[in-house]
C-alpha cells in the first residue's frame, strides 16, 4: 500500500490493529491548538480508524486537514479561526454513540462534516437524525443512497448505486455481455444485489452474483473458464485484496471494476494487478485534473503534508471546502441553528469547477469517473 512505504505508517497500521484487539479506548479526539472560544468556530469530523476502514479514512482526513489549515491561513471563517475537531472511533456502535454524545456538550461546534468511512457515516446518519437534529451532518462519505433520509444529513458525493450504474453502463457500451458481481460482505450482498441485477437486465447483460458467505479468497478460486471475465466488486480494499489472491493464479485473465471505497494506490503498491487489472470508480475529479479546486488541493497537500494525491483525500478536501463555502454565506450570527438552516437551503455551489447542485431529494448530481491500474502497474486516469 502507498502508506506502507512510510515506516511510520506501518507502525500506525500495527498500532491500530493492536488497539482494536486489545480494547484500548475506542474514541479519541484531536483538537488543533486551542485559542479563545470567542475567536473561533468549531467543526467536528468523525473518522472510523478500524483496520477495515483506515485505508479510506486516513486519506480522507489528510485532505480535510489540508483544507482547514489552508482556510485558516487565508483568514478562516468570517474572520475567525476554524477549530477542526477530529474524533477517531473504532467503528463499533459503542464508539459511535460515544462520539455523538460528546457532540451534545460541544456547544461551540456548529457542524459535523466529512464522517468517514461508509459504515460509520451510515450509522451516524440515523443516530444524529434522532438525537442531534439541530446539528448539520455535511458531506459524509456516505455510499448507500437509502441511508441519507435524515433531514439534517447533506450528502454531496455520488452514491454507490450511482457508481454501479455508471460502471455497468460503461461495460455495456464496450460490448461486454456477461458481468459478475462479488460482494465484500453478506451485508453488501443484501444491500446491492437486487439493484445490480435490475440495472443489468435493463442493459440486457447476463449477470451472475457470487454469494460472499464463503471466504473471499475461496470465491476467487471457485471461478471457472465459464465465469464472467469482468467482475464488479462491491467492498473495501482489504476485501478486494483477499479476493484477488484467489484469482491470481488462474489462466483466464479477468478485469475487476471496484467502487470508490477501494484505494487504488494501496492496491498498486501491493502489486496484485499484475494478472488482474483493477478499475475503480471515484466520486471526485481525477487528482491530476486541471480544475481550479483540484489545483488548489494539490497545492495545499504539497505544502502541508508529505502525502501523494488520492481520490479519497481530494474528497476530504472538497468536503471541508464545501462546508466552509456554505457557512461563509450565513447571514447574521453563525450558530448551530443558522448553520443547519443554511445547509437546508441546499443552494448550488461551484467549488472551482466541481459543481454541487442537490436535486429534489437532496442528493447532489452524480459525479462519477474511473481510474485503472494496468497489468504493468501504472495508474491510468
N, C-alpha and C positions, 0 to 999 in steps of 0.2 A: 504494500500500500504506500501511497506517496508520503503519508505521515510516518511510515516505518523507516524512511530514510533518515529521520532525525532521531538520535538515541534518546532524547528527552521524551519524544512522542512514544517510543517503545515502552519506556518506563511508565508513562501515563496510562497506556493501554493496560499494562500489567497491574498497575495500582487500582485501576477502576474495576478490573475483573476481581481482584482480591477484595475490594470494598464490597462488591455485590455479594460475594460468598460469605465474607466474614460478618456482614451485617453492620458495618460501620454506618454512622448517621446517614440516612437516605436523602437528606436535604441540606444544601449548603448555599448560602447567599454570598455573592461577591459584589461589593459596592465600590464605586470609584471614590477617590479621595474626598472625604466629607467637606462640605462647605456650608455656610449658613443656609438654613432652610428657606429663609426669605429671599435668597438669591438663586434658587434653583427649583427646577421641576424634576420629578422622578418618573421614569418609565421603567416598567418591570419586564423581564423576559424569563420564561420558564423553559429549561432545557433538560431533556431526558439524556443522561450520560451513561445509561446502561450499555453493556457490551454490544447488544444487538442494534442500538440506535446511535452510538457515538460517532460512527462514520459520517453520518449526515449532520448531527447536532454540532460537532466541534467546528466544522467548516461554516455552518450557518451562523454560529456565534462569532467567529472571526470576522465575517462580513458585517454583522451588526455592530460589533465593537469599532470596526474601522469607520463606519458611517457616523456613529455618535461622537467619536473622538474628532473627526473631521468637522462635524457640525458645530461642536463646541469651540473648535479653533476659529471658526468663522462667525462667532457671535452667539451661538446657542439657539435657544427658542425664545422668541420675544424678548431678546436681550438678557436672558437668564441661562445659566449653565444647566445642561440636562444631565441628571444623575441616572446612569444606566445600571439598574439593579438586576443582576443575573442570579436566578435561583436554580441551582442544579438539583435534579431529582434522579432517583434510580429507576424510575419507570413503574414502580409499584403504586397501587391505588392509595396506600397509606402516605407515601411521599408526595403524591399529587394533592391529596387532601390537605396535608400539612402546608404545602406551598400556597394553596388557595386560602387557607386560614390565615397565613401570615400577611396576605394582601389586605385582609379586612382591617388590620390595625395600621396599615401604611396609608394614613390619610393624605399624605403628600404625593402618593402615587396616582397620577392622572390617567394612566392607560397601561394595559398589558399588551405587548406586541410580540410577534415572531415566536409563538410557542412551537417547540420542535422536540422530537420528531412527530410523526403522524399519529402514533398511538396515543401519546401524551396529549397532543392537540385535540384529538377526538374526544378523549375523556374530559379534558378541561372545558370543552365547549358546553357539554351538558351540565357539568358541575357549576360553572360560572353563571350559566343562564338561570340556574335555580337559586344560587346562594350569593352571587355578586352581580345582580342585573344592572347595577349602576356603573359598572366598570367596563369600558370598551375593550374587547378582545380582538386585536387588529392583526391582520396579515399573518395568521398562523400557517405552519407547514401542514396544511390540512388536505389530505388526499381523497377522502371519501366525501362525495357531494351530499350524502344523506346525513352527514354529521354536523352540518352547518346551520341547523334550524334555529338555534338560539338567537334571539333578536339583538344581543349585544356582541355577536361574533361577526367580523367583517373580513371574509376571505378576499385575496387578490390574485391567487395563483390558480392555474388550471387544475381541475380535479383529476383523479386517476381515471375516472370514466372518460374525461376529455382526452387524456393521454392515450388510453386504449383505443378509442375511436380513431384518433389520428394515426396510430401505428397500424391498425388493421386496414384502414383506407389506403395508406401508403403501400401496403403489401398487395392489395387488390390491383392498384394501378400498375405495379411492377409485374403483374402476371402471375403472382403466387395463387395457387388454387386450394391448397391444403395448409391449415395453420394449427399448431398445437398450443396448449396453454399449460404452464407449470406454475404452481402456487407455492409461496414460501411457507404457508401455514394453513391449517384447516379453516381458520377464521377468514383468511383471504379467499380461499376456495368458496366459502359460503357467501361472502360479500360480492364477489365479482364474476363467478362462473356464469350465471344466468345472463348477465348483461353482455358478456363477451360472446356468448352463443347467439344472442339476438342480433348483435352487430354483424357477426359473421354470416348469419342467414340472410340479412338484408343485402349483403355484398356478394351473396351466392358463393361463399367459401366453405369448403369442407372443414370441419372443426373437431378437434379432439382435446378433451380436458383430462389431465392426469391428476388423480387424487393424491394429495400430499400426506396422507396418513402414514405412509412408509417414510424412511429416511430419504432425504433428497438425493443423496449420492446413489442410493439404490434405484430411485426413479430414473436417474440418468443412465444407469447401467441397463435398465429394462427396455430402453428404446431399441427398436429393430430397424432393419433396412426399409420396412414399410412405414415406419413412423414419419411424421412430417419433418421436413428439413428446417423449417422456420418455426421457432418456438417463442411465444410470448412468455415472459417471466414476470410474475406479479409478487414481489417480495423485496427484501433488502439485500445489501451487499454480502453479509455473511451467508445468507441462504443461497444466493447465487453462486458463491464460491463452492459450496458443498455440492450443488447440482453439477457444476462444470467438472468437478473432479470425477463424477460418474460417467461423463460422456467423452472425456479427453482421449481415451484410447480406442474409440470406435473408428472404423474405417470411413463411415459416412460423415461428410462434413455438414455441420448444422450451423444455423445462424440464430442468435438469441436476441430478441427485442425486449429490453428491460425498461422499467419505469424510472421516474426521477428520483426515487429513493435509493437507487444504485449509484455509487460513486465510481465513475469510470476511471478516475485517476488511481484509485485503490486497486481496481481490477487490473489496470495496466501494469502496476508495479508488481503484482503477483504473477504476471506472465501467463495467465490461464487462457489467453485468447490466441495462443499460437496455432491451435487447431480449430477453435470455435470463435469466430468473430462475434463481438457483442456491440449491439446498437442500443443506445439509451435515449428515451425521450427526456426533454428538460423543459421547464416552465418559465424560463427566463431567456434572454438573448444569448447568443454564443459569447463566451468570455473574451474572444478576440474581435468582437464586433466593433464597428466604428461609431455606434450610437453615443451621444454625449454622456448618458448615465453610465454606460459601460467603461468609457474612458475615465470618468471620474472615479469609478470603483477601482480600476486598475491603478490609478494614481494614488488613491488613499491606501490601498492594500500594499503597494510597493513602498510607500513612505513609512507606514506604521507597523507592518508585520512581515516577517520573513516566511511568507507562505505563497504557494503558487495559486493563480486564479482557478476557481472551480465554480460550476453552476450553483452548488449549494451555498458557497459564501457570497456569490453575487445575489442569490435570493435573500440572504440575510441582510445584505446591504440595501437592497430595494425595499425590504420590509421596514427597515428603520427610516429610510428616506421618505417613504410614503407616509409613515406615522408622523414624521416631522412636518411634512408638507401640509397635511390636514390640520394639525394642531396650530401651525403658524397662522392659519386663516381664521381662527376662532375670534369672534367679536366679543369684546368685554373680557371680564376676568376669566382666566383659564383654570377651570376646576374639573374634577372628575365628571360632573354632570354636563358641563358645557362641552367637554371633550367627547362624551358619548353622543351628544346631540349633533356635533359636527360630523362624526362618522356616520350617524344615521341618515344624514342627508345624501350620502353616497354620491357626491359630485364627481364628475370625471376629472382625473388628474393625469397630466403628462409629465413623466419623470425623464426628461431628456431623451425622448424617443420611445420610452416604454409606457404605453398608454393604459391606464387603469380606468375602465368605464363599466361600472356594475350594471347588470341587467335588472329586470323587474324582480327577480328572486334574490338579488344582492350579490350574485356571482359576477366577477369580472369576466370580460370576454376571454375565451380560452386562447391562451398563447402557448403553443407547443412547437418545439423544434426537435431535431435529432442530431446526436453525435455518435461517432463509431470508432471502435478500436479495431484496426485492421489486423489480419493474421501476423503481420510483421511487427506489431506492437505500436504502430503510430496512432495518435489520437487525431481523428479527422472531424472537423466541424467544431 
